[in-house]
């Protein structure tokens, strides 16, 4: 085996050797070969291998926990022209991974007009939509439709865009057509269960039950079980709905591992590091906008609060953004699997938070547009509240709180991707809720002036009074039109995308009571923890 790369070899042979090392997990050797391909001696040597080689370099650097190098290789790949369709697809997905939506959108706008492959267009639309660029996504889907016969993936993607934009009936039509083309697409059955009208729910249940008769992998079974739960819950067949949900728990736990001790150690490390002295921010320039971070447990009402804020004339609703987390990873030179991990906390102890904050403000500026305020509604940013306060002195942090049983049960019956691994077990979700409340108490003690607690119950019972308090905390005048959360404008790309457009309602709490006899482990654990 050759240990020293030979620059005289043809590029295809270099590529073969590089990919061989990648397959064997020899990351340094792979980097040596792909560097020869990606960094030719003269500009005239740049060829079709250069951008793919940079993507391979990025992947190898991630394996070695060299986050900054990995990101830099991806950015270099994005600068090469021309890009073949499959390579464009790879570069766009890499930019998505490194949370570079502005660069990604610019690249798609420039290059996608040359793409004539419908599957690539659909995938590009998927990535754009995941960053809230729904109109751009729909334009790509329209082009895909014009090039080929009906495609199940394109139909389901169109349905998602419609759902995020509040067009539930249009979304249902698209999902149903997608399932006619691909009847066994489990994730589409789950999508449909969120928007289906009453007249098809029973028939949809029977279709899902038929698919659940087969031997399935954990991911497929999870989608189908949660879809069946949704439909049976809407039909008020609660015992059957619970049985489906329990099957979903079992399936998800097979494919999404969770270690409660990891959370305990992470939150303890945050409390140790983030003292009042550490959290105290230095002076940095205010930038062009003020971010409003909306945090809390998943399913606690953060989406409703953002809809209210987004109705204000001076606020842009930014949705769920990983912009701040991306800057934490860059500062730590480490990619955490979730929002944060122990290694990131350790490395951030000596980080340049002023520089981190300025980079965040510059990276998120395009989303704010011309408005002086931008919402950042990623609930799990509650973990990062101390870092947010330290890095961005003028940021506003709103903490939405909700009844423990309501919150925990809503987490249990939501099919998350990888975002809430604690949510597939009654005891684990209760314990996570307790850890979250303790961490929020810590943030309240070390920076009491930086946080405003917004009780969800008060928000739905007295929306104007609470909204006035929230706007005052942000330094804004109250605008009555902000309470019209059922407005057509704006998009909601979360599990609440359908519910939140129904207006501010007081009848959404205590759904757990329909399942009370099944939820004794959860309710007992909450009582034991003093949270009932």
ZIWO-V313090 format. One record per backbone hydrogen bond with DSSP energy under -0.5 kcal/mol. CO is the residue of the C=O (numbers start at 1). NH is the residue of the N-H. If there is no record, write none. Layout:
# ZIWO-V313090
CO&NH  CO&NH
This chain:
# ZIWO-V313090
3&5  5&7  6&9  10&13  10&14  11&15  12&16  13&17  14&18  15&19  16&20  17&21  18&22  19&23  20&24  21&26  22&25  25&27  26&30  27&31  28&32  29&33  30&34  31&35  32&36  33&37  34&38  35&39  42&45  43&46  47&50  47&51  48&52  49&53  50&54  51&55  52&56  53&57  54&58  55&59  56&60  57&61  58&62  59&63  60&64  61&66  62&65  65&67  66&70  67&71  68&72  69&73  70&74  71&75  72&76  73&77  74&78  75&79  76&79  77&80  84&88  85&89  86&90  87&91  88&92  89&93  90&94  91&95  92&96  93&97  94&98  95&100  96&99  100&104  101&105  102&106  103&107  104&108  105&109  106&110  107&111  108&112  111&114  112&115  116&118  117&120  117&121  118&122  119&123  120&124  121&125  122&126  123&127  124&128  125&129  126&130  127&131  128&131  128&133  129&132  132&134  133&137  134&138  135&139  136&140  137&141  138&142  139&143  140&144  141&145  142&146  143&147  144&147  144&148  151&155  152&156  153&157  154&158  155&159  156&160  157&161  158&162  159&163  160&164  161&165  162&167  163&166  164&492  166&168  167&171  168&172  169&173  170&174  171&175  172&176  173&177  174&178  175&179  176&180  177&181  178&182  182&185  184&186  185&188  185&189  186&190  187&191  188&192  189&193  190&194  191&194  192&195  192&196  197&200  197&201  198&201  198&202  200&204  201&205  202&206  203&207  204&208  205&209  206&210  207&211  208&212  210&213  211&214  214&216  217&221  218&222  219&223  220&224  221&225  222&226  223&227  224&228  225&229  226&230  227&231  228&232  229&233  230&234  231&235  232&237  233&236  236&238  237&241  238&242  239&243  240&244  241&245  242&246  243&247  244&248  245&249  246&250  247&251  248&252  249&253  250&254  251&255  252&255  252&256  259&262  259&263  260&264  261&265  262&266  263&267  264&268  265&269  266&270  267&271  268&272  269&273  270&274  273&275  275&279  276&280  282&284  289&291  290&374  291&293  291&396  292&376  293&295  293&398  295&400  297&300  301&305  302&306  303&307  304&308  305&309  306&310  307&311  308&311  309&312  312&315  314&373  315&317  316&318  316&375  319&321  319&377  322&326  323&327  324&328  325&329  326&330  327&331  328&332  329&333  329&334  333&67  334&336  341&345  342&346  343&347  344&348  345&349  346&349  347&350  348&351  351&353  352&356  353&357  354&358  355&359  356&360  357&361  358&362  359&363  360&364  361&365  364&367  364&368  365&369  368&371  372&290  373&316  374&292  375&318  376&294  376&378  377&379  378&381  379&296  379&382  380&383  381&384  382&385  384&388  385&389  386&390  387&391  388&392  390&282  392&395  396&293  396&398  397&399  397&452  398&295  398&400  399&401  399&454  401&456  403&407  404&408  405&409  406&410  407&411  408&412  409&413  411&414  414&416  418&421  420&423  421&424  422&425  425&429  426&430  427&431  428&432  429&433  430&434  431&435  432&436  433&437  434&438  435&439  436&440  437&441  438&442  439&443  440&444  441&445  442&446  443&447  447&450  447&451  450&397  452&399  453&455  454&401  455&459  456&460  457&461  458&462  462&466  463&467  464&468  465&469  466&470  467&471  468&472  469&473  470&474  471&475  471&476  472&475  479&482  480&483  481&484  483&485  484&487  492&494  494&497  496&500  498&501  499&502  500&503  503&505  510&513  511&514  512&515  513&516  515&518  515&519  516&519  519&523  520&524  521&525  522&526  523&527  524&528  525&529  526&531  526&532  527&530
